């Protein structure tokens, strides 16, 4: 088993709003190991982006971290160092961690690029500041990075401004900037949402190819389970600010145990499904302005037990790598399985995912 690079323990975050205090993150645990990809999935508002922004310490001004730790393990001059990122000052984060050891790719590349600077200067900037490289050394490395991310004629593109590039090329440039200082961790917050499906596939393959070459660890934030099947080693499912199921990508796709995960997988659009109607999870996520009693998913769960409305379920162990927070896994709970309609859709989704994995293993991106 690879060594741990990042450990989040019991993270709790709230936001002060005009309506009151929103408890957005309620005791999150996450572990990332060297060279692996962890995908965090869930509906909009489940807390995915807030969790990774806490890692980078870029929460909005009305946010506050109430409890927990974010332990980052890395090599420094031949020694293994452990830092609690929550105990570092903003200045220390900017100078020691952000961009240098942990980098983040955002959803819209135009918000990450400076429209007044050339592409070359933006890639070179972090190397000159963090790595103390000369402009000549940074220029040479920038050309290598543009070639690595699949941009043709990198010498010419170095002189371009962001508005002169397509959306896919801008996202490749952002990835090149993030890789400039050889970070240990790359966080991708829905980096392909604003791109068409053809470019999306190329960006996903690009990230996997770079990961194979560099050994970088990746956290992938997405609500698209098709993307998860392509990129992830492990999957964490979030709901209402908590991690409610985690396991390997095979365990989550082939043997999901939480009713919310059943709903997520079943609501994927599927042209080959025998069911004409698209499944939707009933109800809406809870209002995190108010305290939650019991299981946050209970009001939407058709299989909810009486205890779900009274006590929050712990993480029950399914295998050494698979855990789910649902009372249905308790030894005294009634044996309930997903409906036949959902199971039929799940079986088809699993076959589609298996097909994707086969294609992924046989396909090489030429860059």
C-alpha positions in Angstrom: 0.0 0.0 0.0 1.3 3.4 -0.9 2.3 6.0 1.7 -0.3 8.5 2.8 0.1 12.0 1.3 -2.9 13.8 2.7 -5.2 13.0 5.7 -8.3 14.9 6.6 -9.8 14.1 10.0 -13.1 15.3 11.5 -13.2 18.5 9.4 -16.0 20.9 10.3 -16.7 24.1 8.5 -19.5 26.7 8.8 -20.4 29.9 7.0 -22.0 33.0 8.5 -24.9 34.2 6.2 -27.6 36.8 6.4 -30.0 33.9 7.3 -27.8 32.4 10.0 -24.9 29.9 10.4 -24.7 27.2 7.7 -23.0 24.1 8.9 -21.6 23.1 5.4 -19.1 20.5 6.4 -19.9 18.2 9.3 -17.0 15.9 10.3 -15.4 14.9 7.0 -12.6 12.3 6.9 -10.5 11.7 3.7 -7.3 9.9 2.9 -5.1 10.3 -0.2 -2.1 8.1 -1.0 0.8 8.6 -3.3 0.0 8.1 -7.0 -3.7 7.5 -6.4 -6.8 9.3 -7.5 -9.7 9.9 -5.1 -13.0 11.1 -6.6 -15.4 13.0 -4.4 -19.0 12.8 -5.8 -22.4 14.1 -4.7 -25.1 16.6 -5.6 -24.4 20.3 -5.9 -24.2 21.8 -2.4 -23.0 18.6 -0.7 -19.7 20.1 0.3 -17.3 18.8 -2.3 -15.7 22.1 -3.3 -15.7 23.5 0.2 -13.7 20.5 1.4 -10.9 21.0 -1.1 -10.9 24.7 -0.8 -10.2 24.1 2.9 -7.1 22.1 1.9 -5.9 25.1 -0.1 -7.1 27.6 2.6 -9.0 29.6 0.1 -12.4 29.7 1.8 -14.5 32.8 1.4 -14.2 35.4 4.2 -17.5 34.4 5.9 -16.2 30.8 6.3 -14.7 29.4 9.5 -13.1 26.1 10.3 -14.5 24.8 13.6 -12.7 21.6 14.1 -10.5 19.0 12.5 -7.0 18.6 11.0 -5.6 18.4 7.4 -2.3 16.6 7.6 0.0 16.9 4.6 3.0 14.5 4.4 5.9 15.4 2.0 9.6 15.0 1.5 11.8 18.0 2.4 15.6 17.6 2.0 15.4 13.8 2.3 13.2 13.9 5.4 9.5 13.1 5.7 7.7 16.1 7.0 4.1 16.3 8.3 2.3 19.7 8.4 -1.2 20.4 9.7 -2.3 22.9 7.0 -4.9 24.4 9.3 -2.2 25.6 11.6 -0.2 27.4 8.9 -0.7 31.2 8.4 -2.0 32.4 5.1 1.5 33.7 4.2 3.0 30.3 4.9 0.4 28.6 2.8 1.1 30.9 -0.1 4.8 30.6 0.1 5.2 26.9 1.1 2.2 25.0 -0.1 -0.1 26.5 -2.7 1.2 26.0 -6.2 4.4 24.6 -4.8 3.3 21.4 -3.3 -0.5 21.3 -3.7 -2.0 22.7 -7.0 -5.6 23.2 -8.0 -7.3 23.2 -11.4 -10.7 25.1 -11.4 -13.8 24.6 -13.4 -13.5 27.6 -15.7 -9.9 28.2 -17.0 -10.7 31.9 -17.7 -11.0 32.6 -14.0 -7.5 31.0 -13.4 -5.7 32.9 -16.1 -4.6 36.6 -16.1 -6.0 38.1 -19.3 -3.2 40.8 -19.3 -0.3 38.3 -19.2 1.1 36.1 -21.9 0.7 32.3 -21.5 4.5 31.9 -21.2 4.8 34.5 -18.4 2.0 32.9 -16.4 3.7 29.5 -16.6 7.1 30.9 -15.7 5.9 33.0 -12.8 5.6 30.3 -10.2 8.9 28.7 -11.1 10.7 32.0 -10.7 9.0 32.7 -7.4 8.9 29.3 -5.8 11.9 27.4 -7.3 14.1 30.5 -7.8 14.8 29.6 -11.5 16.2 32.1 -13.9 14.0 33.3 -16.7 16.0 31.2 -19.2 15.5 28.0 -17.1 11.8 28.8 -16.5 11.3 29.5 -20.2 12.8 26.1 -21.1 10.7 24.3 -18.6 7.5 26.1 -19.7 8.1 24.8 -23.3 8.4 21.3 -21.9 5.2 21.6 -19.9 3.2 22.9 -22.9 4.5 20.0 -24.9 3.6 17.6 -22.0 0.0 18.9 -22.0 -0.4 18.4 -25.7 -0.1 21.9 -27.1 1.4 22.2 -30.6 4.0 24.8 -31.4 4.6 25.7 -27.8 7.1 28.5 -28.7 4.4 30.3 -30.5 1.7 29.7 -27.8 4.1 31.1 -25.2 3.5 34.5 -26.7 -0.3 34.2 -26.8 -2.8 35.7 -24.4 -5.7 33.6 -22.9 -8.4 35.1 -25.2 -6.4 33.8 -28.3 -6.8 30.2 -27.2 -9.8 27.8 -27.3 -11.4 26.6 -24.1 -9.7 23.2 -24.3 -6.3 24.8 -24.8 -6.8 27.2 -22.0 -7.5 24.3 -19.6 -4.4 22.6 -20.8 -2.4 25.8 -20.1 -3.9 25.9 -16.6 -2.8 22.3 -16.0 0.7 23.2 -17.2 0.8 26.1 -14.7 -0.3 23.8 -11.9 2.4 21.3 -12.8 5.2 23.9 -13.1 6.6 23.4 -9.6 6.2 19.6 -9.6 3.5 19.4 -6.8 2.8 16.3 -4.8 -1.0 16.8 -5.0 -3.2 18.0 -7.8 -6.8 19.0 -7.0 -9.2 19.0 -10.0 -12.5 20.8 -9.2 -14.8 19.8 -12.1 -12.1 20.9 -14.7 -14.1 19.6 -17.7 -17.6 20.9 -17.0 -17.3 23.9 -19.3 -15.8 21.9 -22.2 -17.5 19.8 -24.9 -17.4 16.0 -24.5 -14.6 15.5 -27.0 -12.3 17.9 -25.3 -13.4 16.6 -21.9 -12.2 13.1 -22.8 -8.9 14.4 -23.9 -8.4 16.4 -20.7 -9.3 13.4 -18.6 -6.8 11.2 -20.5 -4.2 13.9 -20.2 -4.5 14.1 -16.4 -4.2 10.2 -16.2 -1.2 10.2 -18.5 0.6 12.9 -16.5 -0.2 11.1 -13.3 1.4 7.9 -14.7 4.5 9.8 -15.7 5.0 11.9 -12.5 3.4 9.8 -9.8 1.3 12.8 -8.6 -1.7 12.2 -6.3 -5.0 13.5 -7.5 -8.3 14.6 -5.9 -11.1 14.8 -8.4 -14.3 16.7 -7.6 -17.2 15.9 -9.9 -21.0 15.1 -10.0 -20.5 13.0 -13.2 -20.1 9.3 -12.4 -19.1 8.6 -16.0 -16.0 10.7 -15.3 -15.4 8.8 -12.0 -15.3 5.5 -13.9 -12.6 6.8 -16.2 -10.2 8.4 -13.6 -10.7 7.2 -10.0 -9.0 4.5 -7.9 -11.2 5.3 -4.9 -14.6 7.1 -4.6 -16.0 9.1 -1.7 -19.7 9.9 -1.8 -20.7 13.1 0.0 -24.2 14.2 1.2 -25.2 17.2 3.3 -21.6 17.9 4.3 -20.6 14.4 5.3 -18.9 11.4 3.7 -21.6 8.7 3.6 -19.8 6.0 1.6 -16.3 5.3 0.4 -14.6 2.5 -1.4 -12.7 1.4 -4.5 -14.3 2.4 -7.8 -15.2 -1.2 -8.4 -16.9 -1.5 -5.0 -18.9 1.7 -5.5 -20.0 0.8 -9.0 -20.6 -2.9 -8.5 -21.6 -3.2 -4.8 -22.9 0.2 -3.5 -24.5 -0.1 0.0 -25.9 3.4 0.8 -29.4 4.2 -0.6 -28.1 7.6 -1.7 -25.4 5.9 -3.8 -28.0 3.7 -5.3 -29.9 6.8 -6.3 -26.9 8.5 -7.8 -25.9 5.6 -9.9 -29.5 4.9 -11.0 -30.1 8.6 -12.0 -27.3 8.5 -14.6 -28.7 9.1 -18.1 -28.5 5.7 -19.9 -29.5 5.3 -23.6 -29.3 1.5 -23.3 -31.5 1.1 -20.3 -34.8 -0.8 -20.8 -36.5 1.9 -18.6 -37.8 4.9 -20.6 -38.2 7.0 -17.4 -35.1 8.6 -15.9 -34.9 7.8 -12.1 -34.7 10.8 -9.8 -34.0 10.8 -6.1 -37.1 12.1 -4.3 -37.1 15.3 -2.2 -34.4 17.8 -1.7 -31.2 18.0 0.4 -31.7 19.3 3.9 -31.3 23.0 4.9 -28.0 23.1 6.7 -29.0 26.2 8.5 -30.9 23.9 10.9 -29.5 21.1 13.1 -29.8 17.6 11.6 -31.1 14.8 13.8 -30.4 11.3 12.7 -29.5 10.5 9.1 -29.6 13.5 6.9 -30.8 11.4 4.0 -33.6 9.8 5.9 -36.5 12.1 4.6 -35.6 11.1 1.0 -34.9 7.5 1.8 -37.7 5.1 0.9 -36.0 2.4 3.0 -35.5 4.6 6.1 -35.8 2.9 9.4 -37.2 4.5 12.6 -33.7 4.9 14.0 -32.7 6.9 10.9 -34.8 9.8 12.3 -33.2 9.6 15.7 -29.5 8.6 15.5 -26.8 9.4 13.0 -25.4 6.2 11.6 -21.7 5.4 12.0 -19.5 4.2 9.2 -20.2 0.4 8.9 -17.3 -1.7 7.5 -18.2 -3.7 4.4 -14.6 -4.7 3.4 -11.2 -3.3 4.4 -11.6 -0.6 1.8 -15.4 -0.2 1.7 -17.5 1.7 4.3 -21.0 3.1 4.3 -22.9 5.2 6.9 -26.4 3.6 6.8 -28.3 1.7 9.5 -29.3 -0.8 6.8 -25.8 -2.4 7.4 -26.5 -3.0 11.1 -26.7 -6.7 12.0 -30.3 -6.2 13.4 -31.6 -4.2 10.4 -34.0 -5.9 7.9 -32.3 -7.1 4.7 -33.3 -4.6 2.1 -31.9 -4.5 -1.4 -32.3 -2.0 -4.2 -35.5 -2.4 -6.2 -35.5 -4.5 -9.4 -35.9 -1.4 -11.5 -32.8 0.2 -9.9 -30.9 -3.1 -10.0 -31.5 -3.5 -13.8 -30.2 0.0 -14.4 -27.3 -0.6 -12.0 -26.4 -3.8 -14.0 -26.3 -1.8 -17.2 -24.3 1.0 -15.6 -21.8 -1.6 -14.4 -21.4 -3.1 -17.8 -20.9 0.4 -19.3 -18.3 1.2 -16.6 -16.5 -2.1 -17.3 -16.4 -1.2 -21.0 -14.9 2.3 -20.2 -12.2 0.7 -18.0 -11.3 -1.7 -20.8 -11.0 1.2 -23.3 -9.0 3.2 -20.8 -6.4 0.5 -20.4 -6.0 -0.1 -24.1 -5.9 3.6 -25.1 -2.8 5.7 -25.0 -2.9 9.5 -25.5 -0.2 10.7 -27.9 1.3 13.9 -26.7 
